[in-house]
Amino acid sequence: MPLSYAELEQFYEGLVSRARSRGITCAITSGMACVAFGVAQATKDCDLLCVPDAAGDFFKLLGEADLGGQMPSYRGHLTAPLDSRWLRGGWTSHFVWDTPGVEAYLDIFGVAPRGSSPWEAELQGFYAGPHIVAEMKRTNREKDWPFATALGVKLLETGDPRGWLHLFNYDVLVQTARKLCCPAAMVALRPALALLIEADERLEFALKGEIEFWNRLDRLRLEVYGRAVRPYMLAVKADHRSSAPSLAGQHQARLEHAEQLLPVSPLRQYGIQRLIDEAQAQAARFLPPGALRWLPDAGKCFNLLAE
């Protein structure tokens, strides 16, 4: 019988609790965090942030993490090894507990995608703070954007003005402005908010411009990682050790190939400003002229990546 969401939640929260008892700083983020914050109903997997320096200790913990009689395995050939070097460079390590009726998925990040500040400074219980989660929701998936807005509303309800940075729904933004005053500090971080304050009819175009830009930026980011991972993926796929019965055996195979073939920080090698410029150019093809005029400084969302 498949595990209920409550059972999965208990398992992952227990994993975080055991990790923290060993001095490992980690937090659940993304979909499960949205459920915990009351802006989503359920999700099928767990995204987890772990400080890169604790990657080795967390890997040892995973080796003890039994779920329904099943131990975890690396999921697929694309996944980077769970190692501090690649976590710092923005890679993700993917794991699965794969037994009939008890399938569970865990994706581990060291750096929150699009995170502009250290996630470990804003923990809420087992979870990363809603500001970090909202930044992570600026993806190339249309379904993620309502969650970003909902998290922004939650932040404002708790008195955190950073909620203004995450309201991407025009109606919600306008209605919120009727009840709350947008601080100048938030306008400085998100220029489109100036249009809100001035009741400028171009606000709706500016919001579409922001969403399209972040969409294109995320697509390009994934393409950079996709190209960088291919030689490593082919080597892992050809190595029978990558499917070894033990997680330690799977890890050793991936680690050896990563040290030879997997760039630690492909976005840095590609160039952050180059990535941003290309995202703007792509977005401009799908938008009215001038819609990108009020974009925020996206460069700061990559400052935490390793060089």
FENHU-V887679 format. One record per pair of residues at least 24 apart in sequence whose ideal C-beta (glycine too) atoms are under 10 Angstrom apart, sorted by the first residue. I is the first residue (numbers start at 1). GAP is how many residues later the second one is. Records with the same first field share a line. If there is no record, write none. Layout:
I=GAP ; GAP
This chain:
1=99 ; 100 ; 101
2=98 ; 99 ; 100 ; 101
3=64 ; 65 ; 94 ; 98 ; 99 ; 100 ; 101
4=38
5=27 ; 30 ; 36 ; 37 ; 38 ; 39
6=36
7=60 ; 61 ; 95 ; 97
8=24 ; 34 ; 35 ; 36 ; 37 ; 38 ; 59 ; 89 ; 94 ; 95 ; 96 ; 97
9=26 ; 27 ; 33 ; 34 ; 37 ; 117
11=35 ; 54 ; 55 ; 56 ; 57 ; 86 ; 91 ; 93 ; 95
12=33 ; 34 ; 35 ; 36 ; 53 ; 55 ; 92 ; 94 ; 114
13=33 ; 112 ; 113 ; 114
14=51 ; 112
15=31 ; 33 ; 43 ; 46 ; 47 ; 49 ; 50 ; 52 ; 91 ; 111
16=30 ; 32 ; 34 ; 45 ; 107 ; 109 ; 110 ; 111
17=109
18=43 ; 46 ; 47
19=29 ; 31 ; 35 ; 38 ; 39 ; 42 ; 43 ; 46
20=103 ; 106
21=40
22=32 ; 35 ; 36 ; 38 ; 39
23=31 ; 34
24=26 ; 27 ; 29 ; 30 ; 31 ; 32 ; 33 ; 34 ; 36 ; 37
25=24 ; 25 ; 26 ; 28 ; 29 ; 33 ; 94 ; 95 ; 98
26=24 ; 25 ; 28 ; 31 ; 32 ; 35 ; 82 ; 83 ; 84 ; 93 ; 94 ; 97 ; 100 ; 102
27=24 ; 85 ; 92 ; 93 ; 95 ; 96 ; 97 ; 98 ; 99 ; 100 ; 101 ; 102 ; 105 ; 106
28=78 ; 95 ; 97 ; 98 ; 99 ; 100 ; 105
29=78 ; 80 ; 83 ; 84 ; 86 ; 90 ; 98 ; 99 ; 100 ; 103 ; 104 ; 107 ; 108
30=77 ; 79 ; 82 ; 83 ; 97 ; 98 ; 102 ; 103 ; 106 ; 107 ; 109 ; 114 ; 117
31=102 ; 106 ; 113 ; 116
32=94 ; 95 ; 101
33=91 ; 92 ; 93 ; 94 ; 95 ; 96 ; 97 ; 99 ; 100 ; 101 ; 103 ; 104 ; 114 ; 118
34=93 ; 96 ; 99 ; 100 ; 103 ; 110 ; 112 ; 113 ; 114 ; 116 ; 117 ; 120
35=92
36=88 ; 89 ; 90 ; 91 ; 92 ; 94 ; 97
37=87 ; 90 ; 92 ; 93 ; 96 ; 97 ; 110 ; 113 ; 114 ; 117 ; 118
38=112 ; 113 ; 116
39=91 ; 94 ; 95 ; 98 ; 107 ; 108 ; 109 ; 110 ; 111 ; 112 ; 113 ; 114 ; 115
40=106 ; 107 ; 110 ; 111
43=62
44=59 ; 60 ; 61
45=30 ; 49 ; 50 ; 51 ; 58 ; 59 ; 60 ; 61 ; 62
46=49 ; 58 ; 59 ; 60 ; 61 ; 62
47=45 ; 58 ; 59 ; 60 ; 61 ; 62 ; 65 ; 66 ; 81 ; 86 ; 89
48=44 ; 45 ; 47 ; 58 ; 59 ; 60 ; 61 ; 78 ; 79 ; 80
49=38 ; 59 ; 60 ; 61 ; 62 ; 63 ; 66 ; 70 ; 71 ; 74 ; 78 ; 79 ; 83 ; 84 ; 87
50=32 ; 34 ; 37 ; 43 ; 58 ; 59 ; 60 ; 70
51=33 ; 36 ; 37 ; 59 ; 60 ; 67 ; 68 ; 69
52=30 ; 31 ; 32 ; 33 ; 34 ; 35 ; 36 ; 37 ; 57 ; 58 ; 59 ; 254
53=31 ; 34 ; 35 ; 57
54=30 ; 33 ; 56
55=26 ; 27 ; 28 ; 29 ; 30 ; 31 ; 32 ; 33 ; 38 ; 53 ; 55
56=26 ; 27 ; 28
58=24 ; 29 ; 35 ; 50
59=24 ; 34 ; 36 ; 49 ; 188 ; 189 ; 192
60=188
62=31 ; 33 ; 35 ; 44 ; 46 ; 185 ; 189
63=183 ; 184 ; 185 ; 188
65=30 ; 32 ; 39 ; 41 ; 182
66=31
67=30 ; 31 ; 32 ; 35 ; 36 ; 37 ; 39
68=29 ; 31 ; 32 ; 33 ; 34 ; 35 ; 36
69=28 ; 30 ; 33
70=26 ; 27 ; 28 ; 29 ; 30 ; 32 ; 33 ; 34
71=26 ; 27 ; 28 ; 174 ; 175 ; 176
72=24 ; 25 ; 26 ; 32 ; 33 ; 34 ; 175 ; 178
73=24 ; 25 ; 169 ; 170 ; 171 ; 172 ; 173 ; 174 ; 177
74=162 ; 168 ; 169 ; 170 ; 173 ; 176 ; 177 ; 179 ; 180
75=30 ; 31 ; 32
76=157 ; 160 ; 161 ; 166
77=152 ; 155 ; 156 ; 157 ; 158 ; 159 ; 160 ; 161 ; 162 ; 165 ; 166 ; 177 ; 180
78=147 ; 148 ; 151 ; 152 ; 154 ; 155 ; 158 ; 159
79=28 ; 29 ; 150 ; 153 ; 154 ; 157 ; 163 ; 171 ; 175
80=28 ; 145 ; 148 ; 149 ; 152 ; 156 ; 174 ; 175 ; 178 ; 182 ; 184
81=151 ; 155 ; 169 ; 170 ; 171 ; 172 ; 173 ; 174 ; 175 ; 176 ; 177 ; 178 ; 181
82=26 ; 28 ; 165 ; 169 ; 172 ; 173
83=27 ; 168 ; 171 ; 172 ; 175 ; 176 ; 179 ; 181
84=26 ; 180 ; 222
85=25 ; 170 ; 173 ; 174 ; 177 ; 179 ; 180 ; 221
86=24 ; 168 ; 169 ; 172 ; 176 ; 177 ; 178 ; 179 ; 220
87=24 ; 177 ; 219
88=176 ; 177 ; 216 ; 217 ; 218 ; 219
89=136 ; 139 ; 173 ; 174 ; 175 ; 176 ; 177 ; 178 ; 179 ; 180 ; 216 ; 217 ; 218
90=131 ; 134 ; 135 ; 174 ; 175 ; 176 ; 177 ; 178 ; 212 ; 214 ; 215 ; 216
91=134 ; 137 ; 138 ; 167 ; 171 ; 172 ; 173 ; 174 ; 175
92=133
93=158 ; 161
95=152 ; 155
109=27
110=194 ; 195 ; 196
111=154 ; 191 ; 192 ; 193 ; 194 ; 195
112=24 ; 189 ; 192
113=24 ; 25 ; 26 ; 105 ; 108 ; 109 ; 188 ; 189 ; 192
114=24 ; 25 ; 100 ; 103 ; 104 ; 107 ; 184 ; 186 ; 187 ; 188
115=185 ; 186 ; 187 ; 188 ; 189 ; 190
116=46 ; 49 ; 73 ; 180 ; 181 ; 182 ; 183 ; 184 ; 185 ; 186 ; 187 ; 188
117=45 ; 183 ; 184 ; 186 ; 187
118=186
119=185
122=38
129=26 ; 31 ; 33
130=24 ; 25 ; 28 ; 30 ; 32 ; 33 ; 36
131=24 ; 29 ; 31 ; 32 ; 34 ; 35
133=33
134=28 ; 29 ; 31 ; 32 ; 33 ; 34
135=27 ; 30 ; 31 ; 79 ; 166
137=29 ; 31 ; 77
138=28 ; 30 ; 72 ; 73 ; 75 ; 76 ; 77 ; 79 ; 80 ; 160 ; 163
139=75 ; 76 ; 78 ; 79 ; 80 ; 82 ; 83
140=74 ; 75 ; 76 ; 77 ; 78 ; 79 ; 80 ; 81 ; 82
141=74 ; 77
142=69 ; 73
144=70 ; 71 ; 74
145=24 ; 66 ; 69 ; 70
146=26
148=63 ; 66
149=24 ; 27
152=24
156=24 ; 26
161=24 ; 25 ; 28
162=24 ; 27 ; 28
164=25 ; 26 ; 29 ; 32
165=24 ; 25 ; 28 ; 131
166=24
167=26 ; 29 ; 40
168=24 ; 39 ; 40 ; 42 ; 43 ; 46
169=38 ; 42
170=26 ; 33 ; 34 ; 35 ; 36 ; 37 ; 38
171=33
173=30 ; 31 ; 34
174=25 ; 29 ; 30
177=26
188=108 ; 109
189=107 ; 108 ; 111
190=104 ; 105 ; 106 ; 107
191=102 ; 103 ; 104 ; 105 ; 106
192=101 ; 102 ; 103 ; 104
193=101 ; 103
194=100
195=98 ; 99
200=94
202=86 ; 88 ; 89 ; 91 ; 92
203=91
204=87
205=82 ; 83 ; 84 ; 85 ; 86 ; 87 ; 88 ; 89
206=81 ; 84 ; 85 ; 86 ; 87 ; 88 ; 89
207=84 ; 87
208=75 ; 78 ; 79 ; 80 ; 83 ; 84
209=71 ; 74 ; 75 ; 77 ; 78 ; 79 ; 81 ; 82 ; 83 ; 84 ; 85 ; 86
210=73 ; 81 ; 82 ; 84 ; 85 ; 86 ; 88
211=72 ; 76
212=67 ; 68 ; 70 ; 71 ; 72 ; 73 ; 74 ; 75 ; 79 ; 80
213=63 ; 66 ; 67 ; 69 ; 70 ; 71 ; 74 ; 78 ; 79 ; 82 ; 83 ; 85
214=65 ; 69 ; 81 ; 82 ; 84 ; 87
215=64 ; 67 ; 68 ; 71
216=59 ; 60 ; 62 ; 63 ; 64 ; 65 ; 66 ; 67 ; 68 ; 69 ; 70
217=58 ; 59 ; 61 ; 62 ; 63 ; 65 ; 66 ; 81 ; 84 ; 85
218=61
219=59 ; 60 ; 63
220=47 ; 50 ; 54 ; 55 ; 56 ; 58 ; 59 ; 62
221=45 ; 46 ; 49 ; 51 ; 54 ; 58 ; 81
223=47 ; 52 ; 55
224=39 ; 42 ; 43 ; 45 ; 46 ; 47 ; 50 ; 51
225=38 ; 41 ; 42 ; 45
226=40
227=36 ; 39 ; 43
228=33 ; 34 ; 35 ; 36 ; 37 ; 38 ; 39 ; 41 ; 42
229=29 ; 32 ; 33 ; 34 ; 37
230=31
231=26 ; 29 ; 30 ; 31 ; 32
232=25 ; 26 ; 27 ; 28 ; 29 ; 30 ; 31
233=24 ; 28 ; 29
234=27
235=25 ; 26 ; 27
236=25 ; 26
264=41 ; 42 ; 43
265=40 ; 41 ; 42
266=39
267=35 ; 38 ; 39
268=34 ; 37 ; 38 ; 39
269=38
272=26 ; 27 ; 28 ; 29 ; 30 ; 31 ; 33
273=25 ; 26 ; 29
275=24 ; 27
276=25 ; 26
